[in-house]
Amino acid sequence: MAKCAHCGKRTRFGRSVPKSMHATRRTFKANLQKVTLWEQGRRIQKVLCAKCIKTLAKV
């Protein structure tokens, strides 16, 4: 579920590094939203990231 249906963006993993350089594991989560779209004359509910929603709004 935690994946954009348009671009495939999902949770990424990395490290949080403070000034003391003691790195700890953390996650970078995509800004995913449930959106209702019209495709081929039917309403379809998809999970899209905020960037894809903005791009589709321009078109």
C-alpha distances in whole Angstrom, upper triangle without the diagonal:
4,6,8,9,13,13,11,11,9,11,14,17,21,24,25,29,31,35,36,34,32,29,26,22,20,16,16,12,12,13,10,11,10,13,16,17,20,20,23,25,22,19,15,13,10,8,10,12,15,17,16,17,20,21,20,22,25,25
4,7,9,12,12,9,8,6,7,11,14,17,20,22,25,28,31,32,30,29,25,23,19,16,13,12,9,8,10,7,10,11,14,17,18,22,22,25,26,24,21,18,14,11,8,9,10,13,15,15,16,19,19,20,22,24,25
4,6,9,8,6,6,5,8,11,14,18,21,23,26,29,32,34,31,30,27,24,21,18,14,13,10,8,10,8,10,11,13,16,17,20,20,23,25,22,20,16,14,10,7,8,8,12,13,12,14,17,17,17,20,22,22
4,5,6,5,5,7,10,13,17,20,23,24,28,30,33,35,33,32,29,27,23,20,16,14,11,8,9,7,9,10,11,14,14,17,17,20,22,20,18,14,12,8,6,5,6,9,10,8,10,13,13,13,16,18,18
4,6,6,8,10,14,16,20,23,26,28,31,34,37,39,36,36,32,30,27,24,20,18,15,12,13,10,11,10,11,12,12,15,14,17,19,17,15,12,10,7,6,6,8,12,12,9,11,14,14,13,16,18,17
4,6,8,11,15,17,21,24,27,28,31,34,37,39,37,36,33,31,28,25,21,19,16,13,13,11,12,12,12,13,12,14,13,16,19,18,16,13,12,9,8,7,8,11,10,7,9,12,11,10,14,15,14
4,6,9,13,14,18,20,24,26,28,31,34,36,33,33,30,28,25,23,19,16,14,11,12,11,13,15,15,17,16,18,17,20,23,21,20,17,16,12,11,8,8,11,9,7,11,13,11,12,15,16,16
4,6,10,12,15,18,22,24,27,30,33,35,32,31,28,26,23,20,17,14,13,10,12,11,13,14,15,18,17,20,19,22,24,23,21,18,16,12,10,9,9,12,12,10,13,16,15,15,18,20,20
4,7,9,13,15,19,20,23,26,30,31,29,28,25,23,20,17,13,11,9,7,9,9,12,14,16,19,19,22,21,24,27,25,23,19,17,13,11,9,7,11,10,10,13,15,14,16,18,20,20
4,6,10,13,17,18,22,25,28,29,27,26,22,20,17,14,10,9,7,6,9,9,12,14,17,20,21,24,23,27,29,26,24,21,18,14,11,10,9,12,13,13,15,17,18,19,21,23,24
4,7,10,13,15,19,21,25,26,24,22,19,17,13,10,7,6,5,6,10,10,14,16,19,22,24,27,27,30,32,30,27,24,21,17,14,13,11,14,15,16,18,20,20,22,24,26,27
4,7,10,13,16,19,22,23,21,20,16,14,11,9,6,5,6,8,12,13,17,20,22,26,27,30,30,33,35,33,30,27,24,21,17,16,14,16,16,18,20,21,22,24,26,27,28
4,7,10,13,16,20,20,18,16,13,11,7,6,5,6,9,11,15,16,20,23,26,29,30,33,33,37,38,36,34,30,27,24,21,20,17,19,20,21,23,25,25,27,29,30,32
4,7,10,13,16,17,14,13,9,8,6,6,6,7,11,14,17,19,23,26,28,32,33,36,36,40,41,39,37,34,31,27,24,22,20,21,21,23,26,26,27,29,31,32,34
4,6,10,13,13,10,10,6,5,5,5,8,10,13,16,19,22,25,28,31,35,36,39,39,43,45,43,40,37,34,30,27,25,22,24,24,26,28,29,30,32,34,35,36
4,7,10,11,9,8,6,5,6,6,9,10,14,17,19,22,25,29,31,35,36,40,41,44,46,44,41,38,34,31,27,26,23,24,24,27,28,29,30,33,34,35,37
4,7,8,5,6,5,7,9,10,13,14,17,20,22,25,29,32,35,38,40,43,44,47,49,47,44,41,38,35,31,29,26,26,27,29,31,31,32,35,36,37,39
4,5,5,7,7,9,12,12,15,16,20,22,24,27,30,34,36,40,42,45,46,50,51,49,46,43,40,37,33,32,28,28,28,32,33,33,34,37,38,38,41
4,5,8,10,12,15,16,19,20,23,26,27,31,34,37,40,43,45,48,49,53,54,52,49,47,43,40,37,35,31,31,31,34,36,35,37,40,40,41,43
4,6,9,11,15,16,20,21,25,27,29,32,36,39,42,45,47,51,51,55,56,54,51,48,45,42,38,37,34,34,34,37,38,38,40,42,43,44,46
4,6,9,12,14,18,19,23,25,28,31,34,38,40,44,45,49,49,53,54,52,49,46,43,40,36,35,32,32,32,35,37,36,38,40,42,42,44
4,7,10,13,16,18,22,25,27,30,33,37,39,43,45,48,49,52,54,52,49,46,42,39,35,34,31,32,32,35,37,37,38,41,42,43,45
4,7,9,13,15,18,22,24,27,30,33,36,40,41,45,45,49,50,48,45,42,39,36,32,31,28,29,29,32,34,34,35,38,39,40,42
4,7,10,13,16,20,22,24,28,31,34,38,39,43,43,47,48,46,43,40,36,33,30,29,26,27,28,30,32,33,34,36,38,39,41
4,7,10,13,17,20,22,25,28,31,34,36,40,40,43,45,42,40,36,33,30,26,26,23,25,25,28,29,30,32,34,35,36,38
4,7,10,13,16,18,21,24,27,31,33,36,37,40,42,39,36,33,30,27,23,22,20,21,22,24,26,27,28,30,32,33,35
4,6,10,12,14,18,21,24,27,29,33,33,36,38,36,33,29,26,23,19,19,16,18,19,21,22,24,25,27,28,30,32
4,7,10,12,16,19,21,25,26,30,30,34,35,33,31,27,24,21,17,16,13,14,15,17,19,20,21,23,25,26,28
4,7,8,12,15,18,21,23,27,27,31,32,30,27,24,21,18,14,13,10,12,13,15,16,18,19,21,22,24,26
4,6,9,13,15,19,20,23,24,28,29,27,24,21,18,15,11,9,7,8,10,11,13,14,16,17,19,21,22
4,7,10,12,16,18,21,23,26,27,25,22,20,16,14,10,8,5,6,8,10,10,12,14,15,16,19,20
4,7,9,13,15,19,20,23,24,22,19,16,13,10,6,5,4,6,9,10,10,12,14,14,16,18,20
4,6,10,12,16,18,21,22,19,16,14,10,8,6,5,6,7,10,10,9,12,14,13,14,17,19
4,7,10,13,15,19,19,16,13,10,7,6,5,6,9,10,13,12,10,13,15,14,15,18,19
4,6,10,12,16,16,13,10,8,6,5,6,7,10,10,13,11,8,12,13,11,12,15,16
4,7,10,13,12,10,6,6,4,6,9,10,13,14,16,13,11,14,15,12,12,16,16
4,6,10,10,8,6,5,6,7,10,11,14,14,15,12,10,13,13,10,11,14,13
4,7,6,5,5,6,9,10,14,14,17,18,18,15,13,16,15,12,12,15,13
4,5,5,6,7,10,11,14,15,18,19,19,16,15,17,16,12,14,16,14
4,6,8,10,13,14,18,18,22,23,23,19,18,21,19,15,17,19,16
4,7,9,13,15,19,19,23,23,24,21,19,21,20,17,17,20,17
4,6,10,12,16,18,21,22,23,20,18,21,20,17,18,20,18
4,7,10,13,15,18,19,21,18,16,19,19,15,16,19,18
4,6,10,12,16,17,19,16,14,18,18,14,16,19,18
4,7,10,13,15,17,14,13,16,17,14,16,19,18
4,6,10,12,14,11,11,14,15,13,15,18,17
4,7,10,12,10,10,13,14,13,15,18,18
4,7,8,6,7,10,11,10,12,15,15
4,5,5,6,9,10,11,13,15,16
4,6,5,6,9,10,11,13,15
4,5,5,6,9,10,11,13
4,5,5,6,8,10,11
4,5,5,6,9,10
4,6,5,7,9
4,5,5,7
4,5,5
4,6
4
